């Protein structure tokens, strides 16, 4: 079993050890410089189909059950 906090010399350095191409760097620079006028314009695409606030509020809350503990 390996320790997830292992910090020896073989640990991957995310700043230096990920292979990137010239194209990767070019695209990353373009994206960094791009200004999004309205970043949340398509946020509704993240909602489940048919989701509504009223339907969510009407769902049972299971208040008659004991609290869940891990």
C-alpha positions as CSV (number, residue, x, y, z in Angstrom):
1,X,0.0,0.0,0.0
2,X,1.3,3.4,-0.9
3,X,1.1,6.5,1.3
4,X,-0.9,9.2,-0.5
5,X,1.2,11.9,1.2
6,X,4.4,10.5,-0.2
7,X,6.8,13.4,-1.1
8,X,9.9,11.5,-2.3
9,X,11.7,12.4,-5.5
10,X,9.5,10.1,-7.7
11,X,6.4,12.1,-7.0
12,X,4.9,13.7,-10.1
13,X,5.4,17.5,-10.2
14,X,2.3,18.8,-11.9
15,X,4.0,22.1,-12.7
16,X,6.9,20.5,-14.6
17,X,6.3,16.8,-15.4
18,X,3.1,16.9,-17.5
19,X,4.0,16.7,-21.2
20,X,2.6,19.6,-23.2
21,X,2.8,20.6,-26.8
22,X,3.3,24.0,-28.4
23,X,-0.4,23.7,-29.4
24,X,-1.4,23.1,-25.8
25,X,0.5,26.2,-24.7
26,X,-1.0,28.3,-27.5
27,X,-4.6,27.3,-26.6
28,X,-4.0,27.8,-22.9
29,X,-2.7,31.3,-23.5
30,X,-5.7,32.1,-25.8
31,X,-8.1,30.9,-23.1
32,X,-6.4,32.8,-20.4
33,X,-6.6,36.0,-22.5
34,X,-10.2,35.4,-23.6
35,X,-12.9,37.5,-21.8
36,X,-16.2,35.8,-21.5
37,X,-19.0,38.4,-21.6
38,X,-21.5,36.2,-19.7
39,X,-19.8,33.1,-18.3
40,X,-23.1,31.8,-16.9
41,X,-25.2,32.1,-20.1
42,X,-25.4,28.3,-20.6
43,X,-25.7,27.4,-16.9
44,X,-29.1,25.8,-17.4
45,X,-27.4,23.1,-19.5
46,X,-26.1,21.7,-16.2
47,X,-29.6,21.1,-14.8
48,X,-31.3,17.7,-15.1
49,X,-34.0,17.5,-17.8
50,X,-37.3,18.6,-16.4
51,X,-35.8,20.1,-13.2
52,X,-37.8,22.9,-11.6
53,X,-37.4,24.6,-8.3
54,X,-41.1,23.9,-7.4
55,X,-40.7,20.2,-8.1
56,X,-37.6,20.1,-6.0
57,X,-39.3,21.9,-3.1
58,X,-42.2,19.4,-3.2
59,X,-39.9,16.4,-2.7
60,X,-40.2,14.6,0.6
61,X,-37.7,15.7,3.2
62,X,-37.6,12.4,5.3
63,X,-38.1,14.4,8.5
64,X,-39.6,11.4,10.3
65,X,-36.4,9.4,9.9
66,X,-33.5,9.6,12.3
67,X,-30.5,11.8,11.2
68,X,-27.9,10.0,9.1
69,X,-24.4,9.7,10.5
70,X,-21.3,8.4,8.9
